[in-house]
């Protein structure tokens, strides 16, 4: 029984093959849950968070096995943020479900500078992690700086999403484009295809949230005139 369960989490255990690419059980179910989570996020639906937590657990297992360690650590963060976002939307923001906020130009600039600095520092650390913790990481990280960019940008995008800030979707678009290339090279092509879909959903998110934001502004203007 334990061997069967263990096999389900092994990227080498093939569930089915598509165009010559073997898709593992963990890759398939993680991908499906990720698609559901992002679609729900684009619709501002609270169930984006529990599905996102399940997706993060499965992807953590995948990224450890294919030596994308920044992405692995990112999934741990996603689990925590899933709990935070779920709580925030359900309780703290229950009476402000349609309120979308935007950042100022100076805030956007500082986010860009922050990402560049953290990627340089953290990427260097990740590139040496197999030397620092050889008992845990028996292979060197692959594409540590690209992987770290995805991780850091995803963290910031998730924070913005939990706070219902419009620019979350701009960051997600950058993450999606980068991820498509990285995961294609790493051979987890179903996940790469998933990020192509994520890219489309991010565009849908921008359109949907922009409409909510504009409608919110009209409502506030009407209240001000009364």
C-alpha positions, -999 to +999 in steps of 0.1 A: +000+000+000+028+024+010+047+015-022+016+023-043+012+057-026+049+065-030+047+056-067+019+082-072+043+109-061+072+098-083+077+118-114+091+087-131+058+068-126+040+075-159+002+079-159-002+084-196+018+095-227+010+125-249+030+131-281+058+111-268+059+129-234+052+107-204+030+124-178+033+112-142+004+109-118+017+137-096+023+160-126-012+154-139-031+159-107-010+189-097-016+205-130-053+200-129-056+215-094-034+244-105-057+252-134-087+251-113-071+274-087-060+301-112-094+300-130-111+306-096-087+334-088-094+351-122-131+351-111-123+364-076-137+331-062-126+322-026-121+285-035-090+295-053-072+291-020-079+255-010-073+242-045-041+262-046-029+246-014-034+211-028-016+222-060+014+235-041+019+203-021+020+182-053+043+207-071+066+208-041+072+170-046+078+175-084+103+204-081+124+186-055+128+157-078+138+177-108+161+200-088+142+233-092+148+242-055+136+278-056+103+265-070+103+239-043+106+265-015+080+286-033+054+258-029+060+259+009+053+295+008+022+290-013+008+266+013+011+293+040-002+320+017-031+298+008-042+297+044-037+334+048-055+343+016-084+319+025-088+336+059-084+371+045-110+367+018-135+348+041-133+370+072-114+402+068-126+411+033-161+395+034-178+429+032-154+443+005-155+415-020-156+438-051-129+463-039-099+463-062-069+486-056-040+497-078-004+507-070+013+540-077+042+543-101+068+547-073+055+515-057+058+496-090+094+508-094+103+497-059+088+463-066+110+459-097+141+469-078+133+445-050+128+416-074+162+423-091+181+425-058+166+394-042+170+373-074+207+382-075+213+373-038+189+343-035+198+329-068+235+328-058+225+310-026+204+285-044+232+278-068+254+267-039+227+249-018+240+214-028+273+224-012+257+238+019+232+210+025+245+180+006+225+155+028+192+171+016+201+184-019+223+157-036+222+175-070+230+211-079+201+234-087+193+239-124+187+274-137+189+289-102+185+326-112+156+320-136+140+297-110+145+322-083+129+350-104+098+328-108+097+321-071+102+357-059+078+372-085+052+346-076+055+354-039+049+391-045+021+383-069+004+361-043+006+389-017-010+413-042-037+388-050-045+383-013-048+421-009-068+423-042-043+446-059-047+449-097-010+446-105-010+410-093-019+400-129+010+419-144+034+399-123+016+367-130+020+373-168+058+377-164+059+346-142+039+326-167+060+335-197+092+326-179+078+294-166+067+282-200+103+283-212+119+268-180+095+239-176+097+230-213+135+228-210+132+207-178+109+182-195+078+187-174+059+197-205+024+193-192+032+219-165+046+241-193+013+237-211-005+246-179+014+278-177+003+287-213-032+283-200-023+303-169-011+331-192-045+332-208-062+332-174-040+360-163-052+381-192-087+371-182-079+382-147-067+416-159-099+422-179-122+410-151-105+429-123-102+460-145-140+459-150-146+454-113-122+483-105-139+507-130-174+497-118-162+503-082-150+538-092-184+546-108-202+535-076-179+557-055-186+587-077-223+581-074-221+580-037-200+612-036-226+630-057-254+621-033 
